[in-house]
Amino acid sequence: MLLNPNFSVSQPDIAAPGVNILAATSPLHRSQEGGYTMLSGTSMATPHVSGIVALLKAVHPDWSPAAIKSSIVTTGIQSVTFGSPSCLNNLISITTLSMELTLYILNLQNLDAAWRNNPSGFPIFAEGSPQKLADTFDYGGGIVNPNGAAYPGLVYDMGTEDYINYLCAMNYNNTAISRLTGNLTVCPIEEPSILNINLPSITIPNLRNSITLTRTVTNVGASNSIYRVMIEPPFGTSVSVKPNVLVFNHKTKKITFTVTVTTAYQVNTEYSFGSLTWTDGVHIVRSPLSVRTEFLQPYI
């Protein structure tokens, strides 16, 4: 996919089943049989994620849209076992209020093969020209994982103020933002950095030397939890996180941390990819990290 070099919001967020999906169709469709056919594409992947969002909202009715998005992105599967019959027999029953929702999904435990490789072991390439290896801009946080998303441990949540800061960072004026919020809204004197918007991914499109940004995580797991950071720095960069250990208890539910990314390059580069992961030994909360070094503005 194409990414605006000055835009710091990575897309897509997640990958979902979208190839050869048995789908309802018009009886006039040339390949239909009994009102169904096999279809592929984003229109097939989207309903999978929409259904998972509905299930998550049923389990966690107090979660915001940002919290649900975070739970999906940060628990995406980075590997999958091919050819295992046990992959097809995991049944999850979720009961909320008086409604029981049952979802058959892949059993994504005991993973032992990189899903970024195809079943033959060869790397997966993204469609398009020129052809390239698939990366975060193709699959986001990984393959959507309903099991993990239901109990992510930590979430990157956002409230009204976060969205206002995002609009201010995108140079919307006070009049336009006030019209949207329905209240008189004034952007901060110091313009917010879009890099500090509390997204579950980090994208730096024009790194020069070093930059520090912030994120805040909310504990939605056990009250007394300790999370430690694991860093996979993008090639040619170093990444540090402070604090590198997060201690939650019945009083501390949210913790803000800083991420400092430093490049070793002195020239413009393409994007390179890594990750920032928090884990308590049970949960794995992974944020995709995408960095592009830019010292000279490219001529267009």
Sequence and secondary structure as in RCSB ss.txt:
>XXXX:A:sequence
MLLNPNFSVSQPDIAAPGVNILAATSPLHRSQEGGYTMLSGTSMATPHVSGIVALLKAVHPDWSPAAIKSSIVTT
GIQSVTFGSPSCLNNLISITTLSMELTLYILNLQNLDAAWRNNPSGFPIFAEGSPQKLADTFDYGGGIVNPNGAA
YPGLVYDMGTEDYINYLCAMNYNNTAISRLTGNLTVCPIEEPSILNINLPSITIPNLRNSITLTRTVTNVGASNS
IYRVMIEPPFGTSVSVKPNVLVFNHKTKKITFTVTVTTAYQVNTEYSFGSLTWTDGVHIVRSPLSVRTEFLQPYI
>XXXX:A:secstr
    TT    S   B   SSEEEE  TT TT BTTEEEE SHHHHHHHHHHHHHHHHHH TT  HHHHHHHHHHT
 BSB  SS GGGG EEEEEEETTEEEEEEE    S  SBTTB TTS B EESSSS EE  HHHHTTSB  HHHHH
S SEE    HHHHHHHHHHTT  HHHHHHHHTS     SS   GGGS  SSEEEEEE SEEEEEEEEEE S SSE
EEEEEEE  TTEEEEEESSEEEE SS  EEEEEEEEEE  SS    EEEEEEEE SS EEEEEEEEEE SS    
